[in-house]
Amino acid sequence: MAGGWTRDGAVSEQIEASISDELERMRARRAPVGESLTECAECDEEIPEKRRKALLGVKLCVECAAEHQGRATPRGGVNRRGSKDSQLK
């Protein structure tokens, strides 16, 4: 791809660098930060030591974490596109 005064492949390298930077930023946001709690932030049950060492900065016990991951995010239930049948009438 021609890029004016840039060398061949420079645009692709920039795109790849932008993607890898964004992926790294997203991974950093998702990972727990800080010191692990000894008790769950929600149910006050003790978090096992092995879990605290495996996931630094963990705040929830296994059960509460599974519950959070299993929750569906509510979305709008309105289909604004309509069906072909409704457009033909």
N, CA, C and O of each residue as an XYZ file, in Angstrom:
356
protein
N       0.850     -1.175      0.000
C       0.000      0.000      0.000
C       0.894      1.237      0.000
O       1.850      1.331      0.771
N       0.574      2.160     -0.858
C       1.358      3.392     -0.963
C       1.004      4.311      0.196
O      -0.168      4.482      0.531
N       2.018      4.896      0.798
C       1.780      5.746      1.953
C       2.437      7.098      1.834
O       2.782      7.703      2.849
N       2.621      7.592      0.622
C       3.253      8.897      0.453
C       4.739      8.806      0.712
O       5.442      8.089     -0.001
N       5.240      9.516      1.719
C       6.667      9.565      2.007
C       7.117      8.455      2.968
O       8.303      8.359      3.285
N       6.211      7.645      3.418
C       6.576      6.580      4.350
C       7.125      5.379      3.596
O       6.847      5.198      2.410
N       7.895      4.571      4.281
C       8.447      3.366      3.660
C       7.368      2.299      3.573
O       6.347      2.395      4.254
N       7.578      1.297      2.753
C       6.620      0.207      2.598
C       6.423     -0.515      3.930
O       7.392     -0.824      4.623
N       5.182     -0.778      4.279
C       4.869     -1.508      5.495
C       4.748     -0.648      6.742
O       4.378     -1.159      7.800
N       5.048      0.636      6.651
C       5.001      1.498      7.831
C       3.579      1.654      8.357
O       3.363      1.696      9.568
N       2.620      1.740      7.459
C       1.230      1.901      7.884
C       0.767      0.636      8.595
O       0.115      0.718      9.636
N       1.093     -0.525      8.052
C       0.711     -1.795      8.683
C       1.358     -1.933     10.053
O       0.721     -2.402     10.996
N       2.624     -1.527     10.168
C       3.310     -1.591     11.460
C       2.631     -0.690     12.482
O       2.508     -1.058     13.650
N       2.196      0.478     12.053
C       1.522      1.405     12.958
C       0.190      0.825     13.419
O      -0.163      0.935     14.593
N      -0.547      0.211     12.500
C      -1.828     -0.394     12.855
C      -1.612     -1.527     13.851
O      -2.324     -1.614     14.851
N      -0.641     -2.393     13.591
C      -0.344     -3.501     14.492
C       0.092     -2.999     15.869
O      -0.290     -3.567     16.892
N       0.894     -1.934     15.889
C       1.331     -1.367     17.162
C       0.155     -0.790     17.942
O       0.086     -0.938     19.162
N      -0.764     -0.138     17.250
C      -1.947      0.423     17.912
C      -2.821     -0.680     18.498
O      -3.333     -0.554     19.610
N      -2.986     -1.763     17.737
C      -3.797     -2.880     18.213
C      -3.156     -3.531     19.432
O      -3.841     -3.812     20.415
N      -1.854     -3.773     19.376
C      -1.193     -4.415     20.519
C      -1.211     -3.510     21.750
O      -1.348     -4.007     22.868
N      -1.076     -2.201     21.573
C      -1.169     -1.271     22.705
C      -2.553     -1.321     23.345
O      -2.681     -1.331     24.569
N      -3.587     -1.352     22.505
C      -4.952     -1.390     23.032
C      -5.232     -2.707     23.747
O      -5.873     -2.711     24.798
N      -4.764     -3.821     23.196
C      -4.943     -5.113     23.850
C      -4.245     -5.145     25.207
O      -4.797     -5.668     26.175
N      -3.064     -4.601     25.282
C      -2.323     -4.551     26.541
C      -3.050     -3.681     27.565
O      -3.090     -4.014     28.750
N      -3.621     -2.572     27.109
C      -4.369     -1.684     27.991
C      -5.620     -2.381     28.526
O      -5.969     -2.231     29.697
N      -6.294     -3.145     27.660
C      -7.496     -3.862     28.082
C      -7.153     -4.964     29.082
O      -7.884     -5.170     30.051
N      -6.060     -5.665     28.856
C      -5.637     -6.709     29.799
C      -5.306     -6.101     31.157
O      -5.630     -6.682     32.193
N      -4.671     -4.952     31.158
C      -4.293     -4.303     32.415
C      -5.527     -3.851     33.187
O      -5.529     -3.907     34.416
N      -6.568     -3.409     32.504
C      -7.791     -2.967     33.177
C      -8.546     -4.127     33.793
O      -9.176     -3.974     34.840
N      -8.490     -5.289     33.151
C      -9.263     -6.437     33.602
C      -8.616     -7.151     34.774
O      -9.313     -7.768     35.579
N      -7.315     -7.080     34.883
C      -6.608     -7.803     35.941
C      -6.806     -7.107     37.278
O      -6.775     -5.878     37.342
N      -7.008     -7.870     38.348
C      -7.120     -7.259     39.677
C      -5.816     -6.544     40.056
O      -4.726     -6.971     39.676
N      -5.949     -5.481     40.791
C      -4.789     -4.679     41.182
C      -4.765     -4.565     42.694
O      -5.810     -4.488     43.340
N      -3.573     -4.556     43.247
C      -3.429     -4.343     44.678
C      -3.297     -5.638     45.445
O      -3.098     -6.711     44.875
N      -3.413     -5.508     46.743
C      -3.265     -6.651     47.632
C      -4.573     -7.433     47.709
O      -5.655     -6.849     47.755
N      -4.460     -8.750     47.722
C      -5.638     -9.607     47.827
C      -6.271     -9.477     49.204
O      -5.578     -9.292     50.204
N      -7.591     -9.574     49.244
C      -8.299     -9.568     50.513
C      -8.278    -10.973     51.109
O      -8.209    -11.959     50.376
N      -8.335    -11.065     52.412
C      -8.397    -12.382     53.056
C      -9.835    -12.863     53.154
O     -10.080    -14.064     53.268
N     -10.796    -11.932     53.111
C     -12.205    -12.275     53.154
C     -12.902    -11.660     51.952
O     -12.535    -10.576     51.498
N     -13.907    -12.354     51.440
C     -14.664    -11.909     50.264
C     -15.325    -10.556     50.537
O     -15.848    -10.324     51.627
N     -15.297     -9.678     49.556
C     -15.876     -8.347     49.705
C     -17.393     -8.387     49.754
O     -18.017     -7.431     50.215
N     -18.010     -9.486     49.284
C     -19.470     -9.559     49.274
C     -20.045    -10.413     50.397
O     -20.947     -9.973     51.110
N     -19.528    -11.635     50.561
C     -20.156    -12.555     51.517
C     -19.334    -12.745     52.798
O     -19.770    -13.471     53.692
N     -18.192    -12.131     52.907
C     -17.312    -12.197     54.081
C     -16.771    -13.593     54.381
O     -16.275    -13.833     55.481
N     -16.858    -14.520     53.423
C     -16.238    -15.836     53.578
C     -14.738    -15.705     53.345
O     -14.296    -14.809     52.625
N     -13.963    -16.584     53.944
C     -12.516    -16.543     53.777
C     -12.137    -16.962     52.361
O     -12.655    -17.951     51.841
N     -11.229    -16.205     51.736
C     -10.704    -16.553     50.421
C      -9.501    -17.462     50.641
O      -8.583    -17.081     51.367
N      -9.472    -18.656     50.036
C      -8.361    -19.581     50.251
C      -7.015    -18.961     49.867
O      -6.929    -18.173     48.926
N      -5.978    -19.326     50.603
C      -4.641    -18.767     50.382
C      -4.148    -19.055     48.967
O      -3.516    -18.198     48.349
N      -4.427    -20.245     48.448
C      -3.985    -20.588     47.096
C      -4.608    -19.652     46.064
O      -3.948    -19.267     45.099
N      -5.864    -19.287     46.258
C      -6.527    -18.356     45.333
C      -5.909    -16.969     45.444
O      -5.700    -16.295     44.435
N      -5.618    -16.544     46.670
C      -5.004    -15.217     46.860
C      -3.633    -15.135     46.207
O      -3.261    -14.089     45.675
N      -2.874    -16.236     46.241
C      -1.544    -16.232     45.622
C      -1.635    -16.348     44.102
O      -0.819    -15.770     43.384
N      -2.625    -17.095     43.612
C      -2.763    -17.292     42.168
C      -3.274    -16.034     41.473
O      -2.839    -15.716     40.366
N      -4.191    -15.323     42.113
C      -4.777    -14.112     41.539
C      -4.488    -12.933     42.453
O      -5.248    -12.656     43.381
N      -3.406    -12.254     42.192
C      -3.051    -11.096     43.020
C      -4.130    -10.027     42.893
O      -4.570     -9.698     41.792
N      -4.538     -9.505     44.006
C      -5.554     -8.458     44.030
C      -6.976     -8.985     44.003
O      -7.912     -8.223     43.761
N      -7.155    -10.280     44.247
C      -8.498    -10.860     44.205
C      -9.329    -10.319     45.370
O      -8.830    -10.180     46.487
N     -10.597    -10.017     45.099
C     -11.478     -9.429     46.110
C     -12.680    -10.317     46.413
O     -13.360    -10.106     47.417
N     -12.959    -11.322     45.550
C     -14.141    -12.155     45.713
C     -13.763    -13.622     45.854
O     -12.751    -14.067     45.312
N     -14.586    -14.371     46.590
C     -14.387    -15.816     46.683
C     -14.820    -16.459     45.360
O     -15.350    -15.781     44.480
N     -14.596    -17.741     45.229
C     -14.897    -18.434     43.981
C     -16.387    -18.344     43.653
O     -16.752    -18.070     42.510
N     -17.244    -18.569     44.638
C     -18.681    -18.565     44.400
C     -19.174    -17.184     43.948
O     -19.942    -17.082     42.991
N     -18.738    -16.138     44.625
C     -19.177    -14.786     44.262
C     -18.619    -14.375     42.899
O     -19.314    -13.722     42.121
N     -17.376    -14.747     42.604
C     -16.793    -14.435     41.308
C     -17.550    -15.145     40.191
O     -17.789    -14.559     39.135
N     -17.933    -16.414     40.417
C     -18.691    -17.156     39.414
C     -20.056    -16.522     39.198
O     -20.551    -16.465     38.073
N     -20.667    -16.042     40.291
C     -21.967    -15.386     40.179
C     -21.853    -14.105     39.347
O     -22.717    -13.830     38.515
N     -20.796    -13.325     39.567
C     -20.596    -12.088     38.815
C     -20.372    -12.375     37.340
O     -20.895    -11.659     36.486
N     -19.608    -13.402     37.029
C     -19.321    -13.724     35.634
C     -20.542    -14.275     34.928
O     -20.670    -14.134     33.711
N     -21.442    -14.903     35.671
C     -22.618    -15.502     35.074
C     -23.760    -14.535     34.841
O     -24.724    -14.864     34.150
N     -23.661    -13.358     35.406
C     -24.737    -12.378     35.244
C     -24.786    -11.879     33.805
O     -23.764    -11.522     33.219
N     -25.971    -11.863     33.260
C     -26.149    -11.318     31.914
C     -26.317     -9.805     32.020
O     -26.989     -9.304     32.921
N     -25.705     -9.099     31.103
C     -25.850     -7.653     31.102
C     -27.165     -7.299     30.415
O     -27.427     -7.774     29.310
N     -27.983     -6.484     31.042
C     -29.268     -6.128     30.432
C     -29.063     -5.281     29.185
O     -28.240     -4.366     29.157
N     -29.817     -5.605     28.177
C     -29.743     -4.850     26.920
C     -31.149     -4.432     26.532
O     -32.131     -5.003     27.007
N     -31.239     -3.450     25.681
C     -32.541     -2.994     25.218
C     -33.263     -4.094     24.457
O     -32.647     -4.801     23.660
N     -34.555     -4.246     24.691
C     -35.303     -5.302     24.053
C     -36.089     -4.843     22.837
O     -36.975     -5.564     22.379
N     -35.797     -3.686     22.311
C     -36.561     -3.165     21.188
C     -35.794     -3.417     19.905
O     -34.630     -3.036     19.778
N     -36.455     -4.063     18.953
C     -35.871     -4.281     17.635
C     -36.339     -3.149     16.735
O     -37.490     -3.138     16.298
N     -35.481     -2.226     16.463
C     -35.861     -1.055     15.681
C     -35.779     -1.292     14.175
O     -36.264     -0.476     13.391
N     -35.174     -2.392     13.775
C     -35.046     -2.654     12.341
C     -36.336     -3.192     11.740
O     -36.651     -2.904     10.586
N     -37.069     -3.957     12.500
C     -38.293     -4.548     11.971
C     -37.992     -5.715     11.049
O     -36.838     -5.951     10.690
N     -39.014     -6.434     10.672
C     -38.826     -7.560      9.787
C     -39.208     -7.159      8.365
O     -39.816     -6.112      8.145
N     -38.839     -8.013      7.399
C     -39.187     -7.726      6.015
C     -40.703     -7.683      5.829
O     -41.235     -6.871      5.072
N     -41.381     -8.584      6.547
C     -42.836     -8.626      6.414
C     -43.480     -7.307      6.822
O     -44.413     -6.838      6.170
N     -42.981     -6.708      7.902
C     -43.579     -5.467      8.356
C     -43.253     -4.333      7.405
O     -44.009     -3.363      7.348
N     -42.176     -4.406      6.665
C     -41.812     -3.365      5.709
C     -42.619     -3.466      4.428
O     -42.810     -2.470      3.731
N     -43.095     -4.668      4.112
C     -43.841     -4.870      2.875
C     -45.285     -4.429      2.986
O     -45.935     -4.191      1.968
N     -45.808     -4.313      4.210
C     -47.232     -3.959      4.383
C     -47.486     -2.514      4.169
O     -48.626     -2.064      4.278
